[in-house]
């Protein structure tokens, strides 16, 4: 079984039968999150390989031993925000992706966190029966168990068919976000669109993405940092930006569950201290 994910500065990693068989060149050299979490001072292909092997070994990524319930990884990540939204009744369900399963619909906050906490940009994956079974045991619905396809818009459509109305979905491109907004309007849904894996977005794509999203992860995107006019921001190194009022409400709801002390202040946004940004932004 072959799986492809982009991690640590958009480096393309191919995993087959639980082994890393190919590692591409990272497009950035330093990320403050990974220095803090894993002590990585310079991102190289070898560091990417080691990090992927760590994820396979410790969390079972791309294997039948995949852990589907995990603790909070960062205070404000996309999966943490969705988990809180489910916990606090702002959301009925989420549509996200999981290695070994593809697109997944769930109302289980622990499952959405377990699936999303340790994956980056999942490009393609193949079905792993044990992973799919574990998801289904935890009240998750796999959109396409036969092929593990990744299709957020079809995931939202399935969630609506299941009776969910307040749905959060993660996307990586503007075209998918646009399709989801069309679905939302046609079916009377209330969809929270969270854009992730935004490193390397062109200016045109960033402009389009911002038209449709409620929350955006900055990753190492120079264009997003330049173009965005957020109504709320959490974090300053690799921040999450709320683009809409309901995105702001979801981020603030997440803040209530964060154990660390929190500073809330008003100021012009975004706030992006130069020394804390990933290098180099692209």
N, C-alpha and C positions, 0 to 999 in steps of 0.2 A: 504493500500500500504506500502510495506517494502522497506527501503533503507539502505545501509550499506556504511559507510565512515570511513577511518582511519585518525585521526587528532591528533595534539598535542602529538608527540612522539609515533606515530603508535598505539594509542589507538583505538580499534574497537568500533564504535558507531552504534547502530541500531535505526532507526527512523521509527515509524509506525504511519500513519495518523497524521503527524505533531507533534508527541510526542516522546521523547527519551525513549526507553523501555529497552535498554541494553547499558552498558558502560564497556569496558575492561580496563585492567591495562596499563597505558602508559609505554613505554620502556625507555624513558629518563625523567629526572627530571627538566631540565631547558632549555629554548630556548630564546636566546636574542631577537628574533623578537617579541615573545609574551609577554615578559616583557615590551618591549618598546611600543607595540601597545595596550596591554590590562592590563598591570600591574601584570602579573602572575609571581610570584617569585619562585613558586615550582609547577610543574605539578603533579596533582593527579587525580584520577578518578572523584572526585567531581568538580575539575576545568574543566576537560574535559566536563563533563555534562553541567556545567554552560556556557561554551563557545559554545557548540552545541546549547543549548537553546537560547543563544544570537543570533546566526546566523539564527535560525528559526524565531525568533521574529523580528529581524531588517532587514533581507534580504529575508525572506520567503523561505529559503532553504527547499527543500522537500515538498513544499506546492504549491497550485494554485496561491498564492500571490508572487511567486518568482520574485524578481527584476532582470531584464535582462540588465539594463544599470546602471553601477556604476562608481564611480571615481577611480582614481589610488589608489591602496592600498599600494604598495611598489614601490620604484623607479625602481628597476630591478627585476621584477617577470616574470615568463614565459608568463603570459597573457599580461603583459605590453610590453614585447619585441615583441610579435606577433602583438599586436595592432599597435605599431610603424612600424613594417615591412609592414603592410597593408597600413597605412597612407602614407608611403614614397615610396611605389611602389616596395619594395624589394620582396614582397609576393603578389601572386594573391589570395590566400585563406588559411584558417587554418582548421585543423582537431583537435578538442578538445572534451571534454566531458562536459555534464551538467546534474545535478541531475534532474530527471523527464523527461529526453529526451535521455540519452545515448550519443552516438557519433554524433557530429554536424559538418557540413561543412559550412563555411561562409566566405564572403569577407567583412563583415561589422566590422570595427575595434571596434566600441562601443559595439557590441554584444559579440565579443570574450573576451573583457575585463569584461563585465557584467557577463558572464557565469563563467569565470575563477577566478575572483579576490578573491572570498571568499570560494572556495572549496579546499579541500585537496585531499587525495587519495580516489577517488570514486571507491568503490569495486563493488557495484551493485545498480541498481536503477530500478524503475518501471515507466511506462509512466504516466505523468500527463497531460491531454489534454490541460489545460490552459497554461502550460509551453511550450508545443510543438507549440501551436497556436501563442504564443508570439514570439517564435524563428522564426517561418515562416513569421510572420508579419515584422520581422527585417532582412529579406533576409538571413535567415539561413535554411539549409536543414538537417532535422533529418534523419540519416541513416536508423533507424528501428523504426518507430513510434509505431508499435504494441507491441514491447517488450522492447524498450529503451536499446538495447544491447550495449555493449562497445567493439568496435573492430576498433582500429586505422588503421590497414592495409586495411580493407574493406572501411574505410572512405577515405583513400588516393585513393583507386581504384575508388570510386564514384566521388571524386573531379576531377580525371583525365577524367572520362566519361563526366563530366560537362564542360570540356574544360580548366580547370585550369592546369598550368604547374609548377609555383613556389609556392610550398605548404609547410607550416610549420605544423608539427604534434607533439603532446605530447605523449610520451610513458613512461612506467614504467619498461619495461623488455627488455632484449637483443634479445629474440626470435622474438618479434614483430618488433623491430628495424631492424633485419636482413630481415624479410619478406618485410618490406617497401623498403629497399635498393634493393632487387630483383625486386620489382615493378618499382622502379625508373629506373633501368637499362633496364628493358624490355620495358618500355613505353616512355623512353626519357624524364623523368621528372627532375625537380630540387627541391629536397626535403630537407628541413631543419628539422632535427630530434632533438627535445628537450626532454631530459630525466628529469623526475620529480619524487618525492616521492621515493627517493633513500635510505632512512634510513634502515639500516639492511641488505644491499646488501652483499652477500658473496664475497670473493676475486675473485673467478672464475667468478661470475656474473658481478662484476664491470669491470673486464678485458674485457669480451665480450661486455658489454654495450658501453665501450669507443671506441670499434672498429667501431661502427656504428653511433654515435651521433655527432652533431655539437655543441650543448650546453648542459651542465649538471648542474642541481641544486644540491648543495652539501648536503642539508638537514642535517641530523646528521650522515652521513656515514663516518665511520673511514676509510674504505677501499678506497673509492673514494679520500679522502684527501691524502692518502698515495700513491696511484698509479698514480694520474693524472699529466699530464705535459701540462698545459694549454697554449694557445697562448694569452689569455686575461682573466682577472678576474674582476668582479665587486662585491664589497662588501667584507668584511673580516670575518663576523660572520657566516652568512649562504650564502656563495657566489654563484654566477653563474659563471661557467667556460666555456669559448669558447675552444673547442677542435680542431676546424678546422678554416681555414681562413675565410670561409663564415659565420661561427658562430661568429667570431670576428667582421666582418663587421656589422652583425645584432646587436650585443651588442653596438658597437660604434654609430650606427644609433640611438639606443634607448637613448644613452647619450645626444644626441642633443635635445631631448624633455624633459629631466629631468630639473625641475626648479632650484634645488639646485646647488650651486657651485660644480665643479667636479675637482679633482686632476687627471692628467694623467701623469704617470711616467713610466720609464722602470726599471725593476728589475727582479731577478729570481722569478718565480712563482711555486707553490702557496704561498701566504702570508696569514698565519693563526695564528693570535695572540691567545695564549692559553687561556687567560682569557675571550675571546669573543666567544669561540666555545660552541655549545650546550653541555650539560652534561647529561649522559656520552655518548660519541660517540659509535655507535654500527655498 
